[in-house]
Amino acid sequence: MSFSGKYQMESHDNFEFFMEAVGLPDELIQEGKDIKSISEIEETGDHFKVTVTTGTKILTNSFTIGQETELESPTGEKVNSVVTREGNKLTAILNGIEYVTELTDANTLVNTMTLSGMSYKRTSKRM
């Protein structure tokens, strides 16, 4: 399955607790907790461009599977990492946080961030 497309968040679990733990300022947590973010993914072979729009905040990362690249975390830090792919699952580790993006079916995108046993999960549907 191709990741390419636009997805709108339908639900998320553990947002406030997790974002607080990773150091996101309280005002951004309060601002972002009720906004339904939109993720746009462009997949061309092994190259990806991922743009996540949450209210007025836009986060864009471009990467090639298996190659080290600089990625921006949700807290705004720029970190070097390698994104790997296994089937319909993309994985990267930024500052100790494991990021997993998985197409669970043709229209459902699940993003999970895990740090020290705590997880945040966001489920989005293809638009």
Salt bridges, closest charged atoms under 4 A:
GLU16 OE2 - LYS33 NZ 4.00
GLU43 OE2 - ARG85 NH1 2.68
GLU72 OE1 - LYS78 NZ 3.53
